[in-house]
Amino acid sequence: MPRMSKKRKQEWSFFLNDRNRITYNPLCRKCTHECKQSFRAVVIECPHYCSKHSKTGRSTAVST
């Protein structure tokens, strides 16, 4: 398995865990998009993430 160069390690330092492996946020792990965030960051809003419990994005029909 190839090692990371010093330059690449510095570029990815925000994503590296204590074992020097690139680690993403739990919400981003299974995401197929390239907007992945670090495990250190707190995700406030992701344009591609849609929770099953969120009410935004769903159409609600009001019967009168």
C-alpha positions in Angstrom: 0.0 0.0 0.0 1.6 3.3 -1.0 2.2 6.0 1.6 1.2 9.6 1.4 3.8 12.1 0.5 4.5 14.9 2.9 2.8 17.4 0.6 -0.4 15.3 0.3 -0.4 14.7 4.1 -0.4 18.5 4.6 -3.2 19.0 2.1 -5.4 16.3 3.7 -4.4 17.0 7.4 -8.0 18.0 8.3 -9.3 14.7 7.1 -6.7 12.4 8.7 -7.5 10.5 11.8 -5.1 9.3 14.5 -4.1 6.4 12.3 -3.3 8.7 9.3 -6.3 7.5 7.3 -8.7 9.8 5.5 -12.0 9.9 7.4 -15.2 11.6 6.4 -18.2 12.7 8.4 -20.8 9.9 9.1 -23.4 11.6 6.9 -20.9 11.8 4.0 -19.5 8.3 4.1 -22.1 6.6 1.8 -22.7 9.8 -0.3 -21.6 9.5 -3.9 -21.1 13.2 -4.4 -17.7 14.9 -4.2 -18.7 17.4 -1.5 -17.5 15.2 1.4 -16.7 16.8 4.7 -14.2 15.9 7.4 -15.1 14.0 10.5 -13.9 17.0 12.4 -16.5 19.4 10.8 -20.0 19.8 12.1 -22.4 19.5 9.1 -24.9 22.4 9.2 -26.4 21.9 5.8 -25.6 19.6 2.9 -27.3 20.2 -0.4 -27.4 16.5 -1.3 -28.5 15.1 2.1 -32.3 14.5 2.6 -33.3 13.0 6.0 -36.3 10.7 6.2 -37.6 12.9 9.1 -37.2 16.3 7.4 -40.4 18.1 6.3 -38.7 20.3 3.7 -38.8 19.2 0.1 -42.0 17.2 0.5 -45.2 18.4 -1.0 -48.1 18.7 1.6 -51.6 18.7 0.3 -54.1 20.7 2.3 -57.7 19.5 1.9 -60.4 22.0 2.5 
